[in-house]
Amino acid sequence: MAKDFSSVKAGRSKVQQEIEQAAEVRKPGQQGTAGPDEQRQRAEEMKTSGRKGCHMPRINLAFTPTNYQYVRIVSKLRGESLTAFVNWVMEQYRLEHPELYRGVLDLIDKAAAEKAAAEKATAEKTQAQPQAEGGGND
């Protein structure tokens, strides 16, 4: 038998009902959804835990035993997590070799521009063919 809670809801004051409808009622400890700017900021600060809409890109890495031991020891010495240390190492490399990253980005942009030009040429060629065949309305 289903229970009827309509009398409980009717017993609340009209003001309380309006407040509950106007405000998003959250469970204790529950956080709201982050907007795009907040998501980027939290990702850069690595503080996305428990925040809706904030997700860090993840990869599964395999280390040689020597490198794994090095990462574990040095991250402990620095007082940070393995993830924070590996991110720091990668950031240092990226900052020391900006030309490498910029070169790859330029190649990607060039390839995308060439692909767009080829697609445009193909589309123009396809549109020109029916006109060359007589237009199709006789």
SENUTOR-952438 format. One record per atom (N, C-alpha, C): residue in one letter; atom name; x, z, y. Coordinates in steps of 0.02 Angstrom, whole numbers. Layout:
BEGIN
[node "A", "CA", [X, Z, Y]]
...
This chain:
BEGIN
[node "M", "N", [42, 0, -59]]
[node "M", "CA", [0, 0, 0]]
[node "M", "C", [44, 0, 62]]
[node "A", "N", [33, -46, 108]]
[node "A", "CA", [72, -51, 170]]
[node "A", "C", [51, 3, 218]]
[node "K", "N", [100, 31, 253]]
[node "K", "CA", [86, 83, 301]]
[node "K", "C", [69, 52, 368]]
[node "D", "N", [25, 84, 405]]
[node "D", "CA", [3, 59, 470]]
[node "D", "C", [35, 102, 524]]
[node "F", "N", [79, 72, 564]]
[node "F", "CA", [113, 110, 616]]
[node "F", "C", [85, 94, 685]]
[node "S", "N", [29, 61, 689]]
[node "S", "CA", [0, 42, 753]]
[node "S", "C", [-17, 103, 796]]
[node "S", "N", [-37, 158, 764]]
[node "S", "CA", [-55, 218, 802]]
[node "S", "C", [8, 249, 834]]
[node "V", "N", [65, 243, 801]]
[node "V", "CA", [127, 271, 830]]
[node "V", "C", [146, 232, 892]]
[node "K", "N", [142, 165, 887]]
[node "K", "CA", [159, 124, 944]]
[node "K", "C", [110, 134, 1001]]
[node "A", "N", [46, 144, 986]]
[node "A", "CA", [-4, 155, 1037]]
[node "A", "C", [7, 222, 1073]]
[node "G", "N", [38, 271, 1040]]
[node "G", "CA", [50, 336, 1069]]
[node "G", "C", [105, 337, 1121]]
[node "R", "N", [146, 285, 1124]]
[node "R", "CA", [199, 282, 1173]]
[node "R", "C", [171, 267, 1242]]
[node "S", "N", [207, 290, 1291]]
[node "S", "CA", [184, 275, 1359]]
[node "S", "C", [195, 202, 1375]]
[node "K", "N", [156, 177, 1421]]
[node "K", "CA", [161, 107, 1440]]
[node "K", "C", [229, 92, 1470]]
[node "V", "N", [256, 139, 1508]]
[node "V", "CA", [322, 130, 1538]]
[node "V", "C", [375, 124, 1484]]
[node "Q", "N", [372, 167, 1434]]
[node "Q", "CA", [421, 164, 1380]]
[node "Q", "C", [417, 98, 1342]]
[node "Q", "N", [357, 73, 1331]]
[node "Q", "CA", [348, 9, 1297]]
[node "Q", "C", [378, -48, 1339]]
[node "E", "N", [368, -46, 1405]]
[node "E", "CA", [395, -98, 1448]]
[node "E", "C", [472, -95, 1450]]
[node "I", "N", [499, -35, 1450]]
[node "I", "CA", [572, -28, 1450]]
[node "I", "C", [601, -56, 1385]]
[node "E", "N", [570, -41, 1329]]
[node "E", "CA", [594, -66, 1265]]
[node "E", "C", [589, -142, 1261]]
[node "Q", "N", [538, -170, 1291]]
[node "Q", "CA", [531, -243, 1290]]
[node "Q", "C", [581, -276, 1337]]
[node "A", "N", [594, -245, 1394]]
[node "A", "CA", [639, -275, 1443]]
[node "A", "C", [713, -268, 1424]]
[node "A", "N", [730, -213, 1392]]
[node "A", "CA", [799, -200, 1374]]
[node "A", "C", [811, -218, 1301]]
[node "E", "N", [871, -243, 1288]]
[node "E", "CA", [889, -257, 1219]]
[node "E", "C", [910, -190, 1188]]
[node "V", "N", [873, -167, 1140]]
[node "V", "CA", [888, -103, 1108]]
[node "V", "C", [942, -115, 1056]]
[node "R", "N", [998, -79, 1063]]
[node "R", "CA", [1054, -87, 1017]]
[node "R", "C", [1064, -24, 976]]
[node "K", "N", [1089, -34, 917]]
[node "K", "CA", [1107, 23, 875]]
[node "K", "C", [1169, 56, 905]]
[node "P", "N", [1180, 120, 892]]
[node "P", "CA", [1240, 153, 918]]
[node "P", "C", [1302, 117, 894]]
[node "G", "N", [1348, 103, 941]]
[node "G", "CA", [1410, 69, 924]]
[node "G", "C", [1406, -7, 923]]
[node "Q", "N", [1346, -34, 926]]
[node "Q", "CA", [1337, -107, 924]]
[node "Q", "C", [1352, -135, 993]]
[node "Q", "N", [1389, -190, 994]]
[node "Q", "CA", [1407, -221, 1058]]
[node "Q", "C", [1369, -287, 1065]]
[node "G", "N", [1363, -310, 1126]]
[node "G", "CA", [1329, -373, 1139]]
[node "G", "C", [1372, -433, 1123]]
[node "T", "N", [1345, -492, 1134]]
[node "T", "CA", [1380, -554, 1121]]
[node "T", "C", [1424, -571, 1181]]
[node "A", "N", [1485, -591, 1168]]
[node "A", "CA", [1532, -608, 1221]]
[node "A", "C", [1522, -680, 1243]]
[node "G", "N", [1530, -693, 1307]]
[node "G", "CA", [1527, -760, 1334]]
[node "G", "C", [1593, -796, 1321]]
[node "P", "N", [1596, -862, 1337]]
[node "P", "CA", [1657, -901, 1323]]
[node "P", "C", [1720, -874, 1358]]
[node "D", "N", [1714, -852, 1421]]
[node "D", "CA", [1772, -826, 1456]]
[node "D", "C", [1796, -761, 1424]]
[node "E", "N", [1749, -717, 1407]]
[node "E", "CA", [1768, -654, 1376]]
[node "E", "C", [1798, -667, 1307]]
[node "Q", "N", [1773, -717, 1271]]
[node "Q", "CA", [1800, -733, 1205]]
[node "Q", "C", [1873, -753, 1210]]
[node "R", "N", [1889, -798, 1259]]
[node "R", "CA", [1958, -820, 1267]]
[node "R", "C", [2003, -761, 1286]]
[node "Q", "N", [1979, -719, 1333]]
[node "Q", "CA", [2019, -662, 1355]]
[node "Q", "C", [2033, -614, 1297]]
[node "R", "N", [1981, -598, 1259]]
[node "R", "CA", [1989, -552, 1203]]
[node "R", "C", [2035, -582, 1150]]
[node "A", "N", [2031, -648, 1138]]
[node "A", "CA", [2074, -680, 1088]]
[node "A", "C", [2147, -675, 1109]]
[node "E", "N", [2161, -687, 1173]]
[node "E", "CA", [2230, -683, 1197]]
[node "E", "C", [2257, -611, 1193]]
[node "E", "N", [2213, -563, 1204]]
[node "E", "CA", [2233, -493, 1200]]
[node "E", "C", [2230, -466, 1128]]
[node "M", "N", [2205, -507, 1082]]
[node "M", "CA", [2195, -488, 1012]]
[node "M", "C", [2150, -427, 1006]]
[node "K", "N", [2097, -425, 1046]]
[node "K", "CA", [2048, -371, 1044]]
[node "K", "C", [1978, -399, 1032]]
[node "T", "N", [1970, -430, 974]]
[node "T", "CA", [1906, -462, 958]]
[node "T", "C", [1865, -423, 907]]
[node "S", "N", [1893, -370, 881]]
[node "S", "CA", [1860, -333, 827]]
[node "S", "C", [1792, -306, 848]]
[node "G", "N", [1741, -322, 809]]
[node "G", "CA", [1674, -295, 820]]
[node "G", "C", [1636, -327, 876]]
[node "R", "N", [1662, -378, 906]]
[node "R", "CA", [1628, -410, 962]]
[node "R", "C", [1597, -476, 939]]
[node "K", "N", [1531, -482, 945]]
[node "K", "CA", [1497, -543, 924]]
[node "K", "C", [1523, -602, 965]]
[node "G", "N", [1535, -657, 932]]
[node "G", "CA", [1558, -718, 965]]
[node "G", "C", [1633, -722, 972]]
[node "C", "N", [1669, -669, 959]]
[node "C", "CA", [1742, -669, 965]]
[node "C", "C", [1773, -673, 896]]
[node "H", "N", [1805, -728, 882]]
[node "H", "CA", [1837, -737, 817]]
[node "H", "C", [1907, -765, 829]]
[node "M", "N", [1955, -735, 796]]
[node "M", "CA", [2024, -761, 800]]
[node "M", "C", [2032, -815, 747]]
[node "P", "N", [2066, -869, 765]]
[node "P", "CA", [2083, -919, 713]]
[node "P", "C", [2129, -885, 662]]
[node "R", "N", [2118, -899, 600]]
[node "R", "CA", [2156, -865, 547]]
[node "R", "C", [2187, -916, 500]]
[node "I", "N", [2246, -898, 474]]
[node "I", "CA", [2278, -938, 422]]
[node "I", "C", [2308, -890, 371]]
[node "N", "N", [2316, -914, 311]]
[node "N", "CA", [2346, -875, 257]]
[node "N", "C", [2418, -899, 250]]
[node "L", "N", [2466, -855, 260]]
[node "L", "CA", [2536, -873, 258]]
[node "L", "C", [2570, -844, 196]]
[node "A", "N", [2616, -881, 168]]
[node "A", "CA", [2657, -857, 113]]
[node "A", "C", [2729, -850, 140]]
[node "F", "N", [2759, -792, 131]]
[node "F", "CA", [2827, -779, 154]]
[node "F", "C", [2874, -773, 95]]
[node "T", "N", [2937, -790, 107]]
[node "T", "CA", [2988, -774, 57]]
[node "T", "C", [2994, -698, 56]]
[node "P", "N", [3016, -669, 2]]
[node "P", "CA", [3023, -596, 1]]
[node "P", "C", [3067, -568, 57]]
[node "T", "N", [3120, -604, 73]]
[node "T", "CA", [3166, -582, 126]]
[node "T", "C", [3131, -582, 194]]
[node "N", "N", [3096, -637, 209]]
[node "N", "CA", [3061, -641, 273]]
[node "N", "C", [3004, -591, 278]]
[node "Y", "N", [2969, -580, 222]]
[node "Y", "CA", [2915, -531, 222]]
[node "Y", "C", [2941, -461, 236]]
[node "Q", "N", [2997, -444, 204]]
[node "Q", "CA", [3026, -378, 216]]
[node "Q", "C", [3049, -372, 288]]
[node "Y", "N", [3078, -425, 315]]
[node "Y", "CA", [3100, -424, 385]]
[node "Y", "C", [3041, -413, 433]]
[node "V", "N", [2987, -450, 422]]
[node "V", "CA", [2928, -443, 465]]
[node "V", "C", [2900, -372, 460]]
[node "R", "N", [2895, -345, 400]]
[node "R", "CA", [2869, -277, 392]]
[node "R", "C", [2912, -226, 428]]
[node "I", "N", [2978, -230, 418]]
[node "I", "CA", [3023, -180, 447]]
[node "I", "C", [3025, -185, 523]]
[node "V", "N", [3035, -245, 549]]
[node "V", "CA", [3041, -253, 622]]
[node "V", "C", [2975, -238, 657]]
[node "S", "N", [2919, -257, 627]]
[node "S", "CA", [2855, -240, 659]]
[node "S", "C", [2845, -165, 663]]
[node "K", "N", [2866, -128, 611]]
[node "K", "CA", [2862, -55, 612]]
[node "K", "C", [2908, -26, 666]]
[node "L", "N", [2969, -54, 671]]
[node "L", "CA", [3016, -30, 722]]
[node "L", "C", [2988, -42, 793]]
[node "R", "N", [2954, -97, 801]]
[node "R", "CA", [2925, -113, 867]]
[node "R", "C", [2859, -76, 878]]
[node "G", "N", [2832, -45, 826]]
[node "G", "CA", [2770, -8, 833]]
[node "G", "C", [2709, -51, 840]]
[node "E", "N", [2709, -108, 806]]
[node "E", "CA", [2651, -154, 809]]
[node "E", "C", [2634, -179, 740]]
[node "S", "N", [2578, -214, 735]]
[node "S", "CA", [2556, -241, 671]]
[node "S", "C", [2598, -301, 652]]
[node "L", "N", [2594, -320, 588]]
[node "L", "CA", [2628, -380, 565]]
[node "L", "C", [2603, -441, 604]]
[node "T", "N", [2538, -444, 614]]
[node "T", "CA", [2508, -501, 650]]
[node "T", "C", [2535, -505, 721]]
[node "A", "N", [2537, -448, 755]]
[node "A", "CA", [2561, -448, 825]]
[node "A", "C", [2634, -470, 827]]
[node "F", "N", [2675, -447, 779]]
[node "F", "CA", [2745, -467, 779]]
[node "F", "C", [2753, -541, 765]]
[node "V", "N", [2718, -568, 715]]
[node "V", "CA", [2723, -639, 700]]
[node "V", "C", [2699, -681, 760]]
[node "N", "N", [2645, -660, 793]]
[node "N", "CA", [2623, -695, 853]]
[node "N", "C", [2675, -693, 908]]
[node "W", "N", [2709, -636, 916]]
[node "W", "CA", [2761, -629, 967]]
[node "W", "C", [2819, -677, 952]]
[node "V", "N", [2840, -679, 888]]
[node "V", "CA", [2895, -724, 868]]
[node "V", "C", [2877, -796, 884]]
[node "M", "N", [2815, -816, 866]]
[node "M", "CA", [2793, -885, 879]]
[node "M", "C", [2790, -899, 954]]
[node "E", "N", [2766, -851, 993]]
[node "E", "CA", [2762, -861, 1065]]
[node "E", "C", [2832, -869, 1095]]
[node "Q", "N", [2880, -829, 1072]]
[node "Q", "CA", [2949, -835, 1097]]
[node "Q", "C", [2977, -905, 1081]]
[node "Y", "N", [2966, -929, 1021]]
[node "Y", "CA", [2989, -996, 1003]]
[node "Y", "C", [2956, -1049, 1045]]
[node "R", "N", [2890, -1042, 1055]]
[node "R", "CA", [2853, -1090, 1095]]
[node "R", "C", [2878, -1091, 1167]]
[node "L", "N", [2894, -1033, 1195]]
[node "L", "CA", [2919, -1029, 1264]]
[node "L", "C", [2991, -1055, 1270]]
[node "E", "N", [3031, -1048, 1217]]
[node "E", "CA", [3100, -1073, 1218]]
[node "E", "C", [3103, -1149, 1208]]
[node "H", "N", [3052, -1178, 1179]]
[node "H", "CA", [3052, -1251, 1164]]
[node "H", "C", [2988, -1284, 1191]]
[node "P", "N", [2976, -1281, 1257]]
[node "P", "CA", [2914, -1310, 1283]]
[node "P", "C", [2912, -1387, 1276]]
[node "E", "N", [2971, -1419, 1276]]
[node "E", "CA", [2973, -1492, 1272]]
[node "E", "C", [2947, -1516, 1204]]
[node "L", "N", [2959, -1478, 1151]]
[node "L", "CA", [2935, -1496, 1085]]
[node "L", "C", [2859, -1498, 1083]]
[node "Y", "N", [2829, -1444, 1107]]
[node "Y", "CA", [2755, -1439, 1108]]
[node "Y", "C", [2725, -1492, 1154]]
[node "R", "N", [2754, -1500, 1214]]
[node "R", "CA", [2729, -1549, 1262]]
[node "R", "C", [2733, -1619, 1232]]
[node "G", "N", [2788, -1635, 1197]]
[node "G", "CA", [2796, -1701, 1166]]
[node "G", "C", [2742, -1715, 1115]]
[node "V", "N", [2726, -1665, 1075]]
[node "V", "CA", [2674, -1674, 1024]]
[node "V", "C", [2606, -1684, 1058]]
[node "L", "N", [2592, -1644, 1110]]
[node "L", "CA", [2528, -1653, 1146]]
[node "L", "C", [2524, -1723, 1177]]
[node "D", "N", [2579, -1748, 1204]]
[node "D", "CA", [2580, -1815, 1232]]
[node "D", "C", [2566, -1868, 1179]]
[node "L", "N", [2595, -1860, 1120]]
[node "L", "CA", [2582, -1907, 1065]]
[node "L", "C", [2508, -1906, 1044]]
[node "I", "N", [2479, -1847, 1042]]
[node "I", "CA", [2408, -1841, 1024]]
[node "I", "C", [2365, -1875, 1076]]
[node "D", "N", [2380, -1864, 1141]]
[node "D", "CA", [2342, -1896, 1195]]
[node "D", "C", [2349, -1972, 1192]]
[node "K", "N", [2410, -1997, 1178]]
[node "K", "CA", [2422, -2069, 1175]]
[node "K", "C", [2383, -2100, 1117]]
[node "A", "N", [2384, -2067, 1059]]
[node "A", "CA", [2347, -2092, 1001]]
[node "A", "C", [2272, -2093, 1014]]
[node "A", "N", [2246, -2041, 1048]]
[node "A", "CA", [2175, -2039, 1064]]
[node "A", "C", [2156, -2095, 1112]]
[node "A", "N", [2199, -2108, 1162]]
[node "A", "CA", [2186, -2162, 1210]]
[node "A", "C", [2187, -2230, 1175]]
[node "E", "N", [2234, -2240, 1130]]
[node "E", "CA", [2237, -2304, 1093]]
[node "E", "C", [2176, -2313, 1049]]
[node "K", "N", [2154, -2259, 1017]]
[node "K", "CA", [2094, -2263, 974]]
[node "K", "C", [2033, -2280, 1016]]
[node "A", "N", [2026, -2248, 1074]]
[node "A", "CA", [1969, -2262, 1118]]
[node "A", "C", [1969, -2334, 1142]]
[node "A", "N", [2029, -2360, 1159]]
[node "A", "CA", [2034, -2429, 1181]]
[node "A", "C", [2016, -2477, 1125]]
[node "A", "N", [2038, -2463, 1064]]
[node "A", "CA", [2022, -2506, 1007]]
[node "A", "C", [1947, -2505, 993]]
[node "E", "N", [1916, -2446, 997]]
[node "E", "CA", [1843, -2441, 986]]
[node "E", "C", [1805, -2478, 1040]]
[node "K", "N", [1829, -2475, 1102]]
[node "K", "CA", [1796, -2510, 1157]]
[node "K", "C", [1801, -2586, 1147]]
[node "A", "N", [1860, -2609, 1126]]
[node "A", "CA", [1869, -2680, 1114]]
[node "A", "C", [1825, -2704, 1057]]
[node "T", "N", [1819, -2665, 1005]]
[node "T", "CA", [1777, -2683, 949]]
[node "T", "C", [1704, -2686, 970]]
[node "A", "N", [1682, -2638, 1010]]
[node "A", "CA", [1613, -2637, 1034]]
[node "A", "C", [1598, -2697, 1078]]
[node "E", "N", [1645, -2714, 1122]]
[node "E", "CA", [1636, -2773, 1166]]
[node "E", "C", [1634, -2837, 1125]]
[node "K", "N", [1676, -2842, 1074]]
[node "K", "CA", [1677, -2901, 1032]]
[node "K", "C", [1612, -2908, 993]]
[node "T", "N", [1585, -2852, 969]]
[node "T", "CA", [1522, -2852, 932]]
[node "T", "C", [1464, -2873, 978]]
[node "Q", "N", [1464, -2850, 1040]]
[node "Q", "CA", [1411, -2869, 1086]]
[node "Q", "C", [1416, -2942, 1107]]
[node "A", "N", [1476, -2970, 1109]]
[node "A", "CA", [1486, -3039, 1130]]
[node "A", "C", [1466, -3088, 1075]]
[node "Q", "N", [1469, -3070, 1012]]
[node "Q", "CA", [1454, -3115, 956]]
[node "Q", "C", [1382, -3141, 958]]
[node "P", "N", [1330, -3101, 966]]
[node "P", "CA", [1262, -3128, 967]]
[node "P", "C", [1251, -3178, 1023]]
[node "Q", "N", [1283, -3168, 1080]]
[node "Q", "CA", [1276, -3214, 1136]]
[node "Q", "C", [1308, -3281, 1120]]
[node "A", "N", [1364, -3280, 1084]]
[node "A", "CA", [1398, -3342, 1066]]
[node "A", "C", [1359, -3381, 1014]]
[node "E", "N", [1318, -3348, 975]]
[node "E", "CA", [1279, -3381, 923]]
[node "E", "C", [1214, -3409, 948]]
[node "G", "N", [1201, -3404, 1012]]
[node "G", "CA", [1141, -3433, 1040]]
[node "G", "C", [1089, -3382, 1062]]
[node "G", "N", [1105, -3319, 1059]]
[node "G", "CA", [1059, -3268, 1084]]
[node "G", "C", [1006, -3246, 1036]]
[node "G", "N", [989, -3285, 986]]
[node "G", "CA", [942, -3264, 935]]
[node "G", "C", [869, -3276, 952]]
[node "N", "N", [850, -3296, 1014]]
[node "N", "CA", [780, -3308, 1033]]
[node "N", "C", [769, -3382, 1044]]
[node "D", "N", [743, -3416, 994]]
[node "D", "CA", [729, -3488, 1001]]
[node "D", "C", [656, -3502, 990]]
